[in-house]
Amino acid sequence: GSMWEVSKAFRTLVASRILYILALFGAFHALRSHRLPIVLFLFIACLGAILSISALTQFKLKPLKRGILAQVVLLGLITLTSVAAWTAGLRECGPLRTSILDSCRVPFAYIGSAFSQRSTFQRNKLRALLLFVAAYGLLMYDASGRIQRDVHAVDDLKIARDARVALEKLKLGEALSHFRSRRPNAAMDPELTAEKLTKANILAQKFESKQRISAKSDRSTRRLLEEDEGKSGSSSSMNRAGVVNIWHIELMALTFSR
C-alpha cells in the first residue's frame, strides 16, 4: 500500500513537471512570438488560475480581521512582484534557463519567515539567501538577454533585406528580359553609346510605376555616362562591349535600388 502511494505521488510529480515545462514553452512563445505584454499575460494567467481553483475548491466566506487582510494584501503584492519579475526573466532568458532557476518565491519566503515571530536567525539560511540573490543578480545582468534581442532584430533585418534583394533581382530580370526582347543583341553591341544606355535606363524605369528618377539627375548614372564617353575613343570594340554590358547591369541595379 505504501509503495503504491509513493509511486502514485512520483507519477504525479513527474506529470506536473512535464506540464510545467510545456507551460513554460507556451508562455515563452506567447511573450516573444505574439509580443504579448507582461501585464496582459499575467492578467490572463491569474484569471485562469483563479477560475480553476474556484471550480475545484469550495470556499466558505468568513469576515477577515484588519490585520489578516493587511497581511493578505502585502503577500499578494509581494507575490505579484515576484511573478512579474519571473515572467520578465522567462521572456529574456528563455524557457530552459527559467526551468533551471524557477524558485522565484524562495527569497520572498525567507524574508517573510525572517520577519515572523516564530523564526530564529540562522547563519546558513542568510548565506543561502545571499547566494541566491547573487545568482539572480548575475542572471539579470547577463548578456544573453541583450544578445537574444539583438539577434532577433538582426534576423528581422536580414529577412527584410533578403526580401528586398529578391524583389530587386526579380524587377531587374524583368527589365533585362524586356530590353533584350526589344534588342536581342543590345547587351553585346560594341557600338552601344551613352544615349542608348540612357534610353535603356528609361525603358527599365517603366516597370516601376512609382519610380520618378531621371537618368540625367542621378549622380551615379551621370558618372557612368561620363566614363563611358571618356573611354569610348580609347577602348577596343571587345573591351567596350564587356564594359558596357557590366555598366548596363549596374545601371539596372541602381535604378531599382532607389
Buried (B, 14 or more C-beta within 10 A) or exposed (E): EEEEEEEEEEEEEEEEEEEEBEEBBEBBEBBBEEEBEBEEBBEEBEEEEEEEEEEEEEEEEEEEEEEEEEEEEEEEEBBEEBBBBBBBBBBBBBBEBBBEBBEBBBBBEBEBEBEEEEEEEEEEBEEBBEEBEEEBEEBEEEEEBEEBEEEEEEEEEEEEEEEEEEEBEEBBEEBBEEBEEEBEEBBEBEEBBBEBBBBBBEBBBEBBEEEEBEBEEBEBBEEBBEEBEEEBEEBEEEEBBEBBBEBBEEBBEBBBEE
